[in-house]
Amino acid sequence: MLNFLPKQFFQFDPLSLFFLFVIFIVSLPSAIYSFSYLKGEYSPAKIRLGWFLLVIFVFSMALVVSVNNALVFLIFWEIMSLVSYFLVVFDTDHEKSIQAGMIYIVMTHIGTAFLIAAFMLMYKYSNSFDFSAIKSACQVMPGKTKNIIFLLLLAGFGTKAGIVPLHVWLPYAHPQAPSHISSIMSGVMIKTAIYGIIRFVIYILGVQAYWWGILLLILAGITCLVGIIYALMVRDIKRLLAYSSVENMGIILLGIGLTMLFQSMNMPYLAVFAMIAGLYHLINHAIFKGLLFLGAGSVYKACGTRDMEKLGGLIKNMPQTAACFLIGAMAISALPPLNGFVSEWLILQAFFLGAVNAAGGVKVFLVICAAVLALTSGLAAACFVKAFGIIFLALPRSRYAKEAKEVPLTMRAGMFFLSLLVIVFGLACVKIIKILSQVAGSVTGFDISSMQFSLNNFVLSPQAGKNIYFSTPLLGLMLLVLGLAGFVVYRLFGKNKAVIYKTWDCGYYKIGPRNEYTATAFSKPFRIAFSFFLLPYRKTQKIRESFYHVKSFAYETHTTPVFKRYIYEPLLELVFKVAKSMRRIQLGSIHLYLGYIFITIVLLIVFIQKF
């Protein structure tokens, strides 16, 4: 008899508990935020519908990371995907929401198709969907079959995670959902794909091939660079944050890929350490990306636009929102002593320690990956200098920005809570790493009792005896002392000599909203530097009153959507061509359709007998 149901429906091992914590720590402040965010935007009936979908969405994610059966996992995975689709198209009056929802639902079901194929192959060898039975069967599974399952799982979960080139849905879906939903989708939902990779590839399937980790590291590095380069180019604040999520998923996967590589190289300490770094960046990204999406929603609530070119000067009218957004921007830019700095530093140390202990081509490969991560961090800092500067500094570029007011208390409360977590997860990193080491040890199967990750409660060392260490509390104290010293020097010696000028004037004698720095202008050097990939083009239009007098001049610059134009549009065109050719078999004859059914049954019988 087929064993579809597990003996124990739920499992609460360290990995599941960790992801449950991530889900609720972001969903709770986002739910509080939504009280005031939804008010005035939608009718009472639609607000109730939004709350119902939100509850189902959060609990479906919680069940995805808690169940102990692959079939039940797929059921809740589909519920999570369908509910998030309804939340993406929540603004049914906007055509862009419908389009984004269509792209999302198609891509997520393509990913689910790969997962179904992988789970059916696992079931063939285990005769059960129970995780423990599948894990036992994988230990005697042929190597070629394990390779195929790994690729299927990578494609299935990679679609949800936004791995390039499967990321195309993400910058469409996340901006169109309500901001508190965008916070949960980007901060939590796409992390369930990371859970899937860890649970099914590392824990159940078991890393058997050296190239698994290499492939994941290559894809993760490409994802990092592509995500942040596109984030630098866009002017829609939520679209910028969505592309930034692609980048940070790449950073998380660098840690996971390193774990797989070190496991195949029989380096248990480095495998555990890389897993700790990846999981740390996972929860850090959930916190500061949730914060940034809530900040973007507050800006949209106050100004009615997400276009950065129509904002500016909001720090005067929305100082608390500006402060929270600045904390999130600093964290995602990996500035000390905040949480983003800690996890990216740990991943870099994992690369360096791996390069020291590796040989030959692996050493060079790991150094290149570390350089990619360093470049990504620098570009991310530039990206969020642009985001914060264009939105909150300078002069208002529209009447809406000029008349903006601070958002209600419940919206600010959600941002305050996440801002506090950004600081706490930076300063208390040693305590958190000790907890994450338990999760990493349970996933990798290595004994961590003899592994030392910290010197004491304040100083972190990636490897005892290597003289590589840092302390975020000491870094924070040092920065605070330097700041206070600078302030004291200014008050004592520079106050009377200071001359105040207008900022952002760029040499102009009379600055105004029309001639100050813009998001497009800020990104131009990067557009030129990465022109080989972005393929920028311009559109100009002159309207003349006469041959010598130009009445108006319009100038637009755009980048080419490479993946959409050269991968998905040709693929979509091929699908439509095949669909049109298949119409020839639909002749309207019931006898012909019965013949199709008979042939299909015969082929299925032959397939079952053979396999």
C-alpha positions, 0 to 999 in steps of 0.5 A: 500500500502506498505510504502517503501520510507520515507517522508524525505530521510535524517536525520541529528540528533546529532548522524548522524552528529557525525558519519559523522564527524568521517567518514570525519575526518579520510577519508580526511587525508587518501585520501591525504596520498594515492597520494604518497602511490599508486604512483609506486605501481600500474598502472595509470589505477588501481590508477584511479580505486582505487580513484573511489572505495575510493570515493564510499566507503566514501560516502556509509558510509556517507549515511549509517549513514544519511538515515532515512529508514531501507530498504535504510539503507540496500542498502547502507550497502551492497554497503559499504560492496561490495566496501570494498570487492573490496578494500580488493582484490585490490592487485589481484596478491596476493593470500592472498588478494583473500582469505581475500576478500572471508572470508570478503564477506562471513562473512559480508553477514552472518551479513547482513542476520541477519539484514534483519531478524531483519528489516523484524520483525520490518516491520511486526509490523510497516508496514513501513521501516521509522525509526520513524514508526518503533520506534513507533511500537517498543513501543507496540511490545511484549517483546519476539519479542523485545528480538529476534530482539535485538539478531538478530541486535547484531549478524548482527552488531557484525559481522561488528564490530568484536565482538568475535567470529565473528571477524575472517574476520578482521585480514585477510581483514584489512592487505591485503587492501592498507594502506590508505584503512586499515586506513579507514576500521579500523578507520571508517567502523567498527564504522558503526556497532556501529552506527547501535547498537546505532540507532536500539537497544538504540534509536529505539528498546529501551532497555527493558531487564536487560540482554541486557546490561549484555550480551553486556558487557560480549561479549565486555570484551571477545573481549577486551582480545582476541583482545589484546592477539592475537595482542601481538603474531603476527609479521605482523604490520598490522595484529597486528593493526587489532587485536588491532582494535578488542580490541578497539571495545570491549572497545567502546562496554563496554561504549555502554553496560554500557549505556544499563545496566544503562538505564534498572536500571533507572540511567539516569546520568550514562547512559548518562555518559557511552554513552559519554565515549563510543562515545569519545573512538570511535572517539579517536580510529578512529584517532589514529588507522588511524594514526597507519595504515598510519604509518604502510603503510609508513614503508611498502612503505619504506621497502617493508615488514610488518614483524617486524622481518625484520625491526629495526632501522628505527628511524634514517632513518624515524624520522618523521614517527617514531615520528607520530607512537610513538604518535599513540602508546602512545595514544592507550596505554592510556598514558596521556595526549593524547586522548586514556587516556581520553576515557579509564579513562572515561569508568573506571569511569563509571564502578566505579560510577556504582559499587558505585550506584549498589548493589549485584551481579551487583556491583561485575560484574562491578568491574570485567569488570573494572579489565578486562579493566585495564588488557587490557590497560596494555597488549595494552601498552606492545603490542605497546612497542613491535611494536615501539621498534622492528620496529624503535629501535635497528639495521636494520635486513635487507637490506631494513630496512637499506636503508629505506628513509623517505616517501613523503610529502603527506604521512607525511601530513596525519600522521601529521594531525592525530597526531595533532588531537590525542593531541588536543582531549586529551587536549581539552577533556572538550570542546569535552565532552560538545559536546558529551553530546548533542549526548548522550542525544539525543540518550538516550532520557534523559534531560541533562540540569541538568547534570553537567560533568565539573567544568570549561573549564580545569578540568573534573569531572565525577560527581559533588561533588564526588571529582573525577576529572582530567585535561589533560592540567595540566597533560601535563604541569606537564609532560613537567615541569618534563621533562624539570627539568630532562633535566636541571639536566642532563645538569648541573650535569650529562653530564660530568659523563655520560657513553654511551653504546650500547642499546639492547645488553642484555649483549652481547659483540658484538651485531648484527642484528641476536642476538638482541631482536625480536618480537617473543622473546618479546611476549614469556612471554605473550605466556606462561602466556596465554598458556591455551588459545593460545595453543602454539606449536613448530616445530624444525628441525635439519640438521646434517653432522654427529651424533655429528655435527649439520649443522643447526637448525630451530626453529618455534613457533606458536599459535593455532587459537582457533576460526578457528580450533574449531568453523569455520573449523567444521562448514565449514566441516558441510556445505560442508557435507550438500551441498554434501547431497543436490546434490542428489535432483539435478537429471536433471529432469525439471519435478522434478524442477517444482515440487520443485517450486510448493511445495515451493509456497504452503508452502509460501501461508500456511506461509502467511495465518498463520502469 
